[in-house]
Amino acid sequence: MAEDIVVKLTSEFFKTLSHPVRIKILHCLEKGELCVCDIIEELDIEQSNLSQHLGMMKKQGIIDSRKDGQKVIYRIVYQSVMDVVGAAEKTLSEQISNSQSILKFLK
């Protein structure tokens, strides 16, 4: 039963990461804290759309925010989330490399 809970929580974690905009947000925040206005500028995204994505990641506990005057500043709570993103990107790179090798062999 406890294992089922862990599997469900892991699935929810990956669902939260499963949108390209959220991965882009994490890459922005990987360098450090950023104001919403800076994320909007870097990603060229509508504020309302960004807010939805930030809210989902905040609810999951992946990112957190604080107020600095009028600005809302976001940060990654656990830098290990970037290890997960990096591992996925490395796996994709390996898959692409392998596919290219197979294609060369077939030619």
N, C-alpha and C positions, 0 to 999 in steps of 0.2 A: 504494500500500500504506500509506504513512504517512497519507494522507487517510482511508483506511478505519479506521485506529486512532483518529484524531481523532473521526470520526463515531461510532464505538462508545463512546468515552469520553464524548462529549457526550450520547449516548443514556442511558448509565448515570447521568450527572449528573442528567438530567431525571427518570429513574425514581426516583432517591432523593428528589427534591422532590415526587413525585406523590401524596403522601398529605396530606389536610387537617391532620392533627395535626402533621406536620413543618413545614408552612407556619406554623401557629400557634406552634410552638416558635421558629422563626426570628423571628417578629414579637416574641416575648418577649425574645429575645436581642439584637434590634436595638438595644435601649436600653442594652445593656451586659451584662457578666457576670452570671450568675445561678446560684444553688445549685439543685440538683435539687429540694430541698424547696420552693423558691419557684416553680419551674415547675409542680410538681404542684398547688400551691395555685391558681396563676393559671389553669391549664387544667382543673382539676378532673378529673384523670386518675389512673388507678392507677399506682403506682410501676413495676410490672413492664412495663406497656404503654409507659410513657414510656421506660424503659430500652431497650426494643427499638428505638424510634424514634431515640433519641440514639445508640445503637450503630451503626445504619445510616448516619446522617449523619456520625458520627465516622470510620467506615471509609472513606467517600467523601472525607473531608478537608474537609468543609464546616464542621464545628465541631470544637472541641478541648476538653479538660478538664484541670483541675489539682486537686490535693487541697489543702484548707485545714483541717487538723485532721481532723475526722470528715466534713466536708462535701466534696462534689464540685461544683466550680464549672465551668460551661460558658460558652463564648464562640464567636462566629462567627469563623472563621479569616480569611476574605476578605470584607470588607464588600460587595464587588461582587456577591456572591450576592443581596443585597437589591435591587440594580439589576435583576437578572433577575426576581425576584419582583415588583418594582414594575412592570416592563415588561409582565409577564403580566397583572397587575391593571389596568393602564392599557388594554391591548388588550381585556380583557373589558368594561371600562366603555364603551369606544368601540363594541364590538359591541352591547351592551345599548342604548346611545343610538341607534345606527343602526336596531336592530329596532323601537324605540319610534317612531322617525320613519316607518318603513315602515308600521307599524300605524296611525298617525294618518292617513297618506296613503290607506290602504285604507278607512278609515271614511267 
